[in-house]
Amino acid sequence: MEEEARLLDEHLALAALLRAKGVGGATALKLREAFGSWRAALTAPADAYLAQKLGKLADGVAKACREAPAFEEQLRTACERKAIRMVAYGDADYPSYLAEIFAPPLLLYVRGTLVPDVERIAMVGSRRFSKYGEGVAQSFGEALARGGFTVVSGAARGIDSASHRGALKAGRTEAVLGCGVDVVYPPENGKLLAAIAEHGAVISEYPPGTPPLPAYFPLRNRIISGLSRGTIVVEAAERSGSLITAEQALQEGRDVFAVPGSIYSATSQGCHRLIQQGAKLVTSAADVLVEYGIEPQAKPKKKLPAMSKEEREVYQVLSNDHPLSADEILISLKKDDASSLSFLLLQMELKGLVEETSAHGYVRVTPT
């Protein structure tokens, strides 16, 4: 209990110290080395800073120290009320892969269970995704989780969310946020984040209540890649945050994998550029698992629901990634009864055979 209390006190002091003007991660580490602990650094008088030749930080730290009691009490209360843990750089449960990167976050806020040395793989991609990309992300996420990986992503709309959902079907997943771990962003992901916290962890370097500001997202990308042995880019435009994550992974000597797509798809151009630059092309999760010497686990295939002759004809003209409008389906079938087709498509949707896209096209659903 004494050790737990000491760690909590150091975590709170570090959180307060990081609020001081001029104190970032590297500087905070220097302060701990100079004063012996973060609490000692936070409460040291100005002359002690001058003696350590750190006088330019004295005013900012003194202000943070004055504000510390109220801030720390507020932080302690929020963490207790919302079941948030703090894990600091150097703690036994701080992930070892993350500790190796150039600028590791000194303090992590965690909802759920952070396992320090589990095998992790990152999956990232576009917020503006295709049905193809969504299907790939879900199937990769599920297969990688089944193979023993914890799938790490950013819980953003699109590929990130699909990757988490796939992983939740078979194992663990972790979401790294660009806001506080108690903030639901995007707003529609409340249930998903709750499930991730229950079957993995929701992680951030920002204190509870921190809003999702644009500047925070590129910074959180280094944590996504830093936690992981490799990063898989499923869909990415020529300029995207996913490519930033991939570049950070490369800078840290981590593996980068890219999933190819159509040469006509804007959301695949970034992946194709990564492949041209040396990223490993992968067309299945098995490619990634084999790379790490893991035998892929076969998943029992589900059978298609029974279909009538008319349903089978429609199913056969559809594809998984190229939506067809009702008119295009009629042309393919060489028929002209639009009302019968509308009823048939509705029945097929209820059976889980087809899905209507936001643009009112139809794609086939393949059981997974």
C-alpha positions as a Markdown table, in Angstrom:
| # | Residue | x | y | z |
|---|---|---|---|---|
| 1 | Met | 0.0 | 0.0 | 0.0 |
| 2 | Glu | 2.9 | 2.4 | 0.8 |
| 3 | Glu | 4.4 | 1.8 | -2.6 |
| 4 | Glu | 1.0 | 2.4 | -4.3 |
| 5 | Ala | 0.6 | 5.6 | -2.5 |
| 6 | Arg | 4.1 | 6.7 | -3.4 |
| 7 | Leu | 3.5 | 5.9 | -7.1 |
| 8 | Leu | 0.2 | 7.8 | -7.1 |
| 9 | Asp | 1.9 | 10.8 | -5.5 |
| 10 | Glu | 4.6 | 10.8 | -8.2 |
| 11 | His | 2.0 | 10.4 | -10.9 |
| 12 | Leu | 0.1 | 13.4 | -9.6 |
| 13 | Ala | 3.2 | 15.5 | -9.3 |
| 14 | Leu | 4.3 | 14.6 | -12.8 |
| 15 | Ala | 0.9 | 15.5 | -14.2 |
| 16 | Ala | 1.1 | 18.9 | -12.4 |
| 17 | Leu | 4.7 | 19.4 | -13.5 |
| 18 | Leu | 3.9 | 18.8 | -17.2 |
| 19 | Arg | 1.5 | 21.8 | -17.0 |
| 20 | Ala | 4.4 | 24.2 | -16.2 |
| 21 | Lys | 5.6 | 26.5 | -18.9 |
| 22 | Gly | 8.6 | 25.1 | -20.7 |
| 23 | Val | 8.3 | 21.6 | -19.3 |
| 24 | Gly | 7.9 | 18.9 | -21.8 |
| 25 | Gly | 8.8 | 15.2 | -21.6 |
| 26 | Ala | 12.5 | 15.5 | -22.1 |
| 27 | Thr | 12.7 | 18.4 | -19.6 |
| 28 | Ala | 10.6 | 16.6 | -17.0 |
| 29 | Leu | 13.1 | 13.7 | -17.2 |
| 30 | Lys | 16.0 | 16.1 | -16.6 |
| 31 | Leu | 14.2 | 17.5 | -13.6 |
| 32 | Arg | 13.6 | 14.1 | -12.1 |
| 33 | Glu | 17.3 | 13.3 | -12.6 |
| 34 | Ala | 18.3 | 16.7 | -11.0 |
| 35 | Phe | 16.0 | 16.6 | -8.0 |
| 36 | Gly | 15.5 | 12.8 | -7.5 |
| 37 | Ser | 11.7 | 12.7 | -8.0 |
| 38 | Trp | 9.0 | 14.6 | -9.8 |
| 39 | Arg | 7.5 | 15.7 | -6.5 |
| 40 | Ala | 10.8 | 17.1 | -5.4 |
| 41 | Ala | 11.2 | 18.9 | -8.7 |
| 42 | Leu | 7.7 | 20.4 | -8.4 |
| 43 | Thr | 8.2 | 21.7 | -4.9 |
| 44 | Ala | 11.9 | 22.8 | -5.2 |
| 45 | Pro | 12.5 | 26.5 | -4.5 |
| 46 | Ala | 13.8 | 28.9 | -7.2 |
| 47 | Asp | 17.3 | 29.0 | -5.7 |
| 48 | Ala | 17.5 | 25.2 | -6.1 |
| 49 | Tyr | 16.7 | 25.6 | -9.8 |
| 50 | Leu | 19.4 | 28.3 | -10.1 |
| 51 | Ala | 21.9 | 25.9 | -8.5 |
| 52 | Gln | 21.0 | 23.3 | -11.1 |
| 53 | Lys | 21.4 | 25.9 | -13.9 |
| 54 | Leu | 17.7 | 25.5 | -14.6 |
| 55 | Gly | 16.7 | 29.0 | -13.6 |
| 56 | Lys | 14.6 | 29.7 | -16.7 |
| 57 | Leu | 12.1 | 27.1 | -15.6 |
| 58 | Ala | 11.8 | 28.3 | -12.0 |
| 59 | Asp | 8.8 | 30.7 | -12.6 |
| 60 | Gly | 6.8 | 28.2 | -14.6 |
| 61 | Val | 7.3 | 25.4 | -12.1 |
| 62 | Ala | 6.6 | 27.7 | -9.2 |
| 63 | Lys | 3.2 | 28.6 | -10.8 |
| 64 | Ala | 2.5 | 24.9 | -11.4 |
| 65 | Cys | 3.3 | 24.2 | -7.8 |
| 66 | Arg | 0.9 | 26.9 | -6.5 |
| 67 | Glu | -1.8 | 25.4 | -8.7 |
| 68 | Ala | -0.9 | 21.8 | -8.0 |
| 69 | Pro | -3.1 | 21.1 | -4.9 |
| 70 | Ala | -6.4 | 22.0 | -6.7 |
| 71 | Phe | -5.3 | 20.4 | -9.9 |
| 72 | Glu | -4.1 | 17.2 | -8.3 |
| 73 | Glu | -7.3 | 16.8 | -6.2 |
| 74 | Gln | -9.4 | 17.3 | -9.3 |
| 75 | Leu | -7.4 | 14.8 | -11.2 |
| 76 | Arg | -7.4 | 12.3 | -8.4 |
| 77 | Thr | -11.2 | 12.6 | -8.1 |
| 78 | Ala | -11.8 | 12.2 | -11.8 |
| 79 | Cys | -9.6 | 9.1 | -12.0 |
| 80 | Glu | -11.2 | 7.4 | -9.1 |
| 81 | Arg | -14.8 | 8.3 | -10.3 |
| 82 | Lys | -14.1 | 7.2 | -13.9 |
| 83 | Ala | -11.9 | 4.1 | -13.2 |
| 84 | Ile | -8.9 | 5.7 | -14.9 |
| 85 | Arg | -5.3 | 4.6 | -14.0 |
| 86 | Met | -2.1 | 6.6 | -14.5 |
| 87 | Val | 0.9 | 4.8 | -15.8 |
| 88 | Ala | 4.2 | 6.7 | -15.9 |
| 89 | Tyr | 7.4 | 6.1 | -17.9 |
| 90 | Gly | 9.6 | 3.9 | -15.8 |
| 91 | Asp | 6.7 | 2.0 | -14.1 |
| 92 | Ala | 6.8 | -1.8 | -14.3 |
| 93 | Asp | 3.6 | -1.8 | -16.3 |
| 94 | Tyr | 4.7 | 0.8 | -18.8 |
| 95 | Pro | 4.8 | -0.9 | -22.3 |
| 96 | Ser | 8.4 | -1.7 | -23.2 |
| 97 | Tyr | 8.0 | -1.1 | -26.9 |
| 98 | Leu | 6.7 | 2.4 | -26.2 |
| 99 | Ala | 9.6 | 3.2 | -23.9 |
| 100 | Glu | 12.0 | 2.7 | -26.8 |
| 101 | Ile | 10.7 | 5.5 | -29.1 |
| 102 | Phe | 12.3 | 8.9 | -29.4 |
| 103 | Ala | 9.8 | 10.9 | -27.4 |
| 104 | Pro | 7.7 | 8.5 | -25.3 |
| 105 | Pro | 4.8 | 10.0 | -23.4 |
| 106 | Leu | 5.8 | 10.3 | -19.7 |
| 107 | Leu | 2.3 | 9.7 | -18.4 |
| 108 | Leu | -0.5 | 7.6 | -19.8 |
| 109 | Tyr | -4.1 | 7.7 | -18.7 |
| 110 | Val | -5.8 | 4.3 | -19.1 |
| 111 | Arg | -9.3 | 2.9 | -19.0 |
| 112 | Gly | -9.3 | -0.8 | -19.0 |
| 113 | Thr | -6.3 | -3.1 | -18.7 |
| 114 | Leu | -2.9 | -2.1 | -20.1 |
| 115 | Val | -0.8 | -5.3 | -20.4 |
| 116 | Pro | 2.9 | -4.0 | -20.7 |
| 117 | Asp | 4.5 | -6.6 | -23.0 |
| 118 | Val | 1.7 | -8.1 | -25.0 |
| 119 | Glu | 2.3 | -8.4 | -28.8 |
| 120 | Arg | 0.7 | -5.4 | -30.5 |
| 121 | Ile | 0.1 | -4.5 | -34.2 |
| 122 | Ala | -1.3 | -1.1 | -35.3 |
| 123 | Met | -4.0 | -0.7 | -37.9 |
| 124 | Val | -4.7 | 2.7 | -39.4 |
| 125 | Gly | -6.5 | 4.1 | -42.3 |
| 126 | Ser | -8.8 | 6.7 | -43.8 |
| 127 | Arg | -11.9 | 8.2 | -42.1 |
| 128 | Arg | -13.4 | 8.4 | -45.7 |
| 129 | Phe | -13.4 | 4.7 | -46.3 |
| 130 | Ser | -14.9 | 2.3 | -48.9 |
| 131 | Lys | -16.8 | -0.8 | -48.3 |
| 132 | Tyr | -13.8 | -2.7 | -49.4 |
| 133 | Gly | -11.6 | -1.0 | -46.8 |
| 134 | Glu | -14.1 | -1.5 | -44.1 |
| 135 | Gly | -14.3 | -5.2 | -44.8 |
| 136 | Val | -10.5 | -5.6 | -45.0 |
| 137 | Ala | -10.1 | -3.8 | -41.7 |
| 138 | Gln | -12.6 | -5.9 | -39.9 |
| 139 | Ser | -11.3 | -9.2 | -41.3 |
| 140 | Phe | -7.7 | -8.3 | -40.6 |
| 141 | Gly | -8.5 | -7.1 | -37.1 |
| 142 | Glu | -10.4 | -10.3 | -36.2 |
| 143 | Ala | -7.7 | -12.6 | -37.7 |
| 144 | Leu | -4.8 | -10.7 | -36.0 |
| 145 | Ala | -6.6 | -10.8 | -32.6 |
| 146 | Arg | -7.2 | -14.5 | -33.1 |
| 147 | Gly | -3.5 | -14.9 | -33.8 |
| 148 | Gly | -2.6 | -13.4 | -30.5 |
| 149 | Phe | -2.0 | -9.7 | -31.4 |
| 150 | Thr | -3.6 | -6.8 | -29.5 |
| 151 | Val | -4.8 | -4.6 | -32.3 |
| 152 | Val | -4.0 | -0.9 | -31.7 |
| 153 | Ser | -5.7 | 2.0 | -33.5 |
| 154 | Gly | -7.1 | 5.4 | -32.9 |
| 155 | Ala | -10.9 | 4.9 | -32.6 |
| 156 | Ala | -11.5 | 7.4 | -35.4 |
| 157 | Arg | -14.3 | 7.1 | -37.9 |
| 158 | Gly | -13.7 | 4.7 | -40.7 |
| 159 | Ile | -10.8 | 2.2 | -40.8 |
| 160 | Asp | -9.8 | 2.7 | -37.2 |
| 161 | Ser | -13.3 | 1.8 | -35.9 |
| 162 | Ala | -13.6 | -1.2 | -38.2 |
| 163 | Ser | -10.3 | -2.5 | -37.1 |
| 164 | His | -11.4 | -2.3 | -33.4 |
| 165 | Arg | -14.7 | -4.0 | -34.2 |
| 166 | Gly | -13.0 | -6.8 | -36.0 |
| 167 | Ala | -10.5 | -7.4 | -33.1 |
| 168 | Leu | -13.3 | -7.4 | -30.5 |
| 169 | Lys | -14.7 | -10.5 | -32.2 |
| 170 | Ala | -11.7 | -12.5 | -31.3 |
| 171 | Gly | -9.5 | -10.9 | -28.7 |
| 172 | Arg | -8.0 | -7.7 | -27.4 |
| 173 | Thr | -7.8 | -4.2 | -28.8 |
| 174 | Glu | -6.5 | -0.8 | -27.6 |
| 175 | Ala | -7.5 | 2.7 | -28.7 |
| 176 | Val | -5.2 | 5.6 | -28.4 |
| 177 | Leu | -7.1 | 8.9 | -28.2 |
| 178 | Gly | -6.3 | 12.5 | -29.0 |
| 179 | Cys | -8.4 | 13.6 | -26.1 |
| 180 | Gly | -9.1 | 12.5 | -22.5 |
| 181 | Val | -10.0 | 8.8 | -22.1 |
| 182 | Asp | -13.3 | 9.9 | -20.6 |
| 183 | Val | -14.3 | 11.9 | -23.7 |
| 184 | Val | -16.3 | 10.2 | -26.4 |
| 185 | Tyr | -14.9 | 11.1 | -29.7 |
| 186 | Pro | -16.3 | 10.7 | -32.3 |
| 187 | Pro | -19.6 | 11.0 | -30.6 |
| 188 | Glu | -21.1 | 7.8 | -32.2 |
| 189 | Asn | -18.3 | 5.6 | -30.7 |
| 190 | Gly | -19.5 | 5.6 | -27.1 |
| 191 | Lys | -20.5 | 1.9 | -27.2 |
| 192 | Leu | -17.3 | 0.9 | -29.1 |
| 193 | Leu | -15.0 | 2.7 | -26.6 |
| 194 | Ala | -16.8 | 1.1 | -23.7 |
| 195 | Ala | -16.3 | -2.3 | -25.3 |
| 196 | Ile | -12.6 | -1.6 | -26.0 |
| 197 | Ala | -12.1 | -0.6 | -22.3 |
| 198 | Glu | -13.8 | -3.9 | -21.3 |
| 199 | His | -11.7 | -6.1 | -23.6 |
| 200 | Gly | -8.5 | -4.1 | -23.8 |
| 201 | Ala | -7.6 | -0.5 | -23.0 |
| 202 | Val | -8.4 | 3.1 | -24.0 |
| 203 | Ile | -5.3 | 5.2 | -23.7 |
| 204 | Ser | -4.3 | 8.8 | -23.8 |
| 205 | Glu | -1.4 | 11.1 | -22.7 |
| 206 | Tyr | -4.0 | 13.9 | -22.0 |
| 207 | Pro | -5.7 | 14.3 | -18.6 |
| 208 | Pro | -9.4 | 13.4 | -18.2 |
| 209 | Gly | -11.7 | 16.0 | -19.8 |
| 210 | Thr | -9.2 | 17.1 | -22.4 |
| 211 | Pro | -11.2 | 18.0 | -25.6 |
| 212 | Pro | -10.2 | 16.5 | -29.0 |
| 213 | Leu | -8.1 | 19.4 | -30.4 |
| 214 | Pro | -6.6 | 19.0 | -33.9 |
| 215 | Ala | -3.0 | 19.5 | -32.7 |
| 216 | Tyr | -3.3 | 16.4 | -30.4 |
| 217 | Phe | -4.0 | 13.8 | -33.2 |
| 218 | Pro | -0.6 | 13.8 | -34.9 |
| 219 | Leu | 1.0 | 13.5 | -31.5 |
| 220 | Arg | -1.1 | 10.5 | -30.5 |
| 221 | Asn | -0.1 | 8.8 | -33.8 |
| 222 | Arg | 3.4 | 8.3 | -32.4 |
| 223 | Ile | 1.9 | 6.3 | -29.5 |
| 224 | Ile | -0.1 | 4.1 | -31.8 |
| 225 | Ser | 3.0 | 3.1 | -33.8 |
| 226 | Gly | 5.2 | 3.2 | -30.7 |
| 227 | Leu | 3.2 | 0.6 | -28.9 |
| 228 | Ser | 3.4 | -1.8 | -31.9 |
| 229 | Arg | 5.8 | -4.1 | -33.6 |
| 230 | Gly | 4.4 | -3.0 | -37.0 |
| 231 | Thr | 1.8 | -0.8 | -38.5 |
| 232 | Ile | -0.7 | -1.9 | -41.2 |
| 233 | Val | -2.2 | 0.9 | -43.4 |
| 234 | Val | -5.5 | -0.3 | -44.9 |
| 235 | Glu | -6.7 | 2.8 | -46.8 |
| 236 | Ala | -5.0 | 6.2 | -47.0 |
| 237 | Ala | -5.1 | 9.1 | -49.4 |
| 238 | Glu | -2.0 | 10.8 | -50.6 |
| 239 | Arg | -2.0 | 13.1 | -47.6 |
| 240 | Ser | -3.4 | 11.6 | -44.5 |
| 241 | Gly | -2.7 | 11.1 | -40.8 |
| 242 | Ser | -2.3 | 7.4 | -41.5 |
| 243 | Leu | 0.8 | 8.1 | -43.5 |
| 244 | Ile | 2.2 | 10.2 | -40.6 |
| 245 | Thr | 1.7 | 7.1 | -38.4 |
| 246 | Ala | 3.5 | 4.9 | -41.0 |
| 247 | Glu | 6.4 | 7.4 | -41.3 |
| 248 | Gln | 6.8 | 7.5 | -37.5 |
| 249 | Ala | 6.9 | 3.7 | -37.4 |
| 250 | Leu | 9.6 | 3.6 | -40.1 |
| 251 | Gln | 11.6 | 6.2 | -38.1 |
| 252 | Glu | 11.5 | 4.0 | -35.1 |
| 253 | Gly | 12.6 | 1.0 | -37.1 |
| 254 | Arg | 9.2 | -0.7 | -36.9 |
| 255 | Asp | 7.6 | -2.7 | -39.8 |
| 256 | Val | 5.1 | -1.1 | -42.1 |
| 257 | Phe | 2.6 | -3.1 | -44.1 |
| 258 | Ala | 0.2 | -1.7 | -46.7 |
| 259 | Val | -3.0 | -3.2 | -48.3 |
| 260 | Pro | -3.3 | -2.5 | -52.0 |
| 261 | Gly | -6.6 | -1.3 | -53.5 |
| 262 | Ser | -7.9 | -0.1 | -56.8 |
| 263 | Ile | -5.6 | 2.1 | -58.9 |
| 264 | Tyr | -8.6 | 4.4 | -59.4 |
| 265 | Ser | -9.4 | 4.7 | -55.7 |
| 266 | Ala | -8.2 | 8.0 | -54.0 |
| 267 | Thr | -8.3 | 6.2 | -50.7 |
| 268 | Ser | -5.7 | 3.7 | -51.8 |
| 269 | Gln | -3.1 | 6.1 | -53.3 |
| 270 | Gly | -1.3 | 6.5 | -50.0 |
| 271 | Cys | -1.0 | 2.7 | -49.6 |
| 272 | His | 0.4 | 2.4 | -53.1 |
| 273 | Arg | 2.9 | 5.1 | -52.5 |
| 274 | Leu | 4.0 | 3.3 | -49.3 |
| 275 | Ile | 4.4 | 0.0 | -51.3 |
| 276 | Gln | 6.6 | 1.9 | -53.8 |
| 277 | Gln | 8.7 | 3.2 | -51.0 |
| 278 | Gly | 9.3 | -0.3 | -49.5 |
| 279 | Ala | 6.3 | -1.1 | -47.3 |
| 280 | Lys | 5.4 | -4.8 | -47.3 |
| 281 | Leu | 2.4 | -5.5 | -49.5 |
| 282 | Val | -0.1 | -7.7 | -47.7 |
| 283 | Thr | -3.4 | -9.1 | -49.0 |
| 284 | Ser | -4.4 | -11.0 | -45.9 |
| 285 | Ala | -3.9 | -11.0 | -42.2 |
| 286 | Ala | -2.1 | -14.3 | -42.7 |
| 287 | Asp | 0.7 | -12.5 | -44.6 |
| 288 | Val | 1.3 | -10.4 | -41.4 |
| 289 | Leu | 1.1 | -13.4 | -39.0 |
| 290 | Val | 3.5 | -15.4 | -41.1 |
| 291 | Glu | 6.0 | -12.5 | -41.1 |
| 292 | Tyr | 6.1 | -12.9 | -37.3 |
| 293 | Gly | 6.3 | -16.7 | -37.3 |
| 294 | Ile | 2.7 | -17.1 | -36.2 |
| 295 | Glu | 0.5 | -19.9 | -37.7 |
| 296 | Pro | -2.8 | -18.4 | -38.9 |
| 297 | Gln | -5.8 | -19.8 | -37.1 |
| 298 | Ala | -8.5 | -21.0 | -39.5 |
| 299 | Lys | -11.9 | -19.6 | -38.8 |
| 300 | Pro | -15.0 | -21.7 | -39.5 |
| 301 | Lys | -16.8 | -20.3 | -42.5 |
| 302 | Lys | -20.4 | -19.4 | -42.2 |
| 303 | Lys | -22.9 | -20.5 | -44.8 |
| 304 | Leu | -25.0 | -18.2 | -46.9 |
| 305 | Pro | -28.7 | -18.1 | -45.9 |
| 306 | Ala | -30.9 | -20.1 | -48.3 |
| 307 | Met | -31.8 | -18.0 | -51.4 |
| 308 | Ser | -34.6 | -18.2 | -53.9 |
| 309 | Lys | -33.7 | -18.3 | -57.6 |
| 310 | Glu | -34.4 | -14.6 | -57.9 |
| 311 | Glu | -32.3 | -13.7 | -54.9 |
| 312 | Arg | -29.4 | -15.8 | -56.2 |
| 313 | Glu | -29.5 | -14.0 | -59.5 |
| 314 | Val | -29.3 | -10.6 | -57.8 |
| 315 | Tyr | -26.5 | -11.8 | -55.5 |
| 316 | Gln | -24.4 | -13.0 | -58.4 |
| 317 | Val | -24.5 | -9.6 | -60.2 |
| 318 | Leu | -23.4 | -7.7 | -57.1 |
| 319 | Ser | -19.8 | -7.4 | -55.7 |
| 320 | Asn | -18.4 | -6.7 | -52.3 |
| 321 | Asp | -16.8 | -3.4 | -53.1 |
| 322 | His | -18.5 | -1.8 | -56.1 |
| 323 | Pro | -22.0 | -0.7 | -55.3 |
| 324 | Leu | -24.7 | -1.0 | -58.0 |
| 325 | Ser | -27.8 | 1.1 | -58.2 |
| 326 | Ala | -31.2 | -0.6 | -58.6 |
| 327 | Asp | -31.3 | 0.6 | -62.2 |
| 328 | Glu | -27.8 | -1.0 | -62.8 |
| 329 | Ile | -29.0 | -4.2 | -61.3 |
| 330 | Leu | -32.1 | -4.3 | -63.5 |
| 331 | Ile | -29.8 | -3.7 | -66.6 |
| 332 | Ser | -27.5 | -6.5 | -65.5 |
| 333 | Leu | -30.5 | -8.8 | -65.1 |
| 334 | Lys | -32.1 | -7.6 | -68.3 |
| 335 | Lys | -35.3 | -6.9 | -66.4 |
| 336 | Asp | -37.5 | -3.9 | -65.9 |
| 337 | Asp | -39.7 | -4.6 | -62.9 |
| 338 | Ala | -38.4 | -2.0 | -60.5 |
| 339 | Ser | -41.0 | -2.5 | -57.8 |
| 340 | Ser | -40.4 | -6.3 | -57.6 |
| 341 | Leu | -36.6 | -5.6 | -57.4 |
| 342 | Ser | -37.1 | -3.1 | -54.5 |
| 343 | Phe | -39.1 | -5.7 | -52.5 |
| 344 | Leu | -36.5 | -8.4 | -53.3 |
| 345 | Leu | -33.6 | -6.2 | -52.2 |
| 346 | Leu | -35.4 | -5.4 | -48.9 |
| 347 | Gln | -35.9 | -9.1 | -48.3 |
| 348 | Met | -32.2 | -9.8 | -49.0 |
| 349 | Glu | -31.2 | -7.0 | -46.7 |
| 350 | Leu | -33.2 | -8.5 | -43.9 |
| 351 | Lys | -31.5 | -11.9 | -44.5 |
| 352 | Gly | -28.1 | -10.2 | -44.4 |
| 353 | Leu | -27.3 | -10.9 | -48.0 |
| 354 | Val | -27.0 | -7.3 | -49.3 |
| 355 | Glu | -26.3 | -3.9 | -47.8 |
| 356 | Glu | -27.4 | -0.5 | -49.1 |
| 357 | Thr | -24.7 | 2.2 | -49.1 |
| 358 | Ser | -25.2 | 5.8 | -48.2 |
| 359 | Ala | -25.3 | 6.6 | -51.9 |
| 360 | His | -28.2 | 4.1 | -52.4 |
| 361 | Gly | -26.1 | 1.5 | -54.1 |
| 362 | Tyr | -26.1 | -2.2 | -53.2 |
| 363 | Val | -23.2 | -4.5 | -52.4 |
| 364 | Arg | -23.2 | -8.2 | -51.5 |
| 365 | Val | -22.4 | -9.3 | -47.9 |
| 366 | Thr | -20.1 | -12.2 | -47.6 |
| 367 | Pro | -20.5 | -14.1 | -44.3 |
| 368 | Thr | -17.4 | -13.9 | -42.0 |
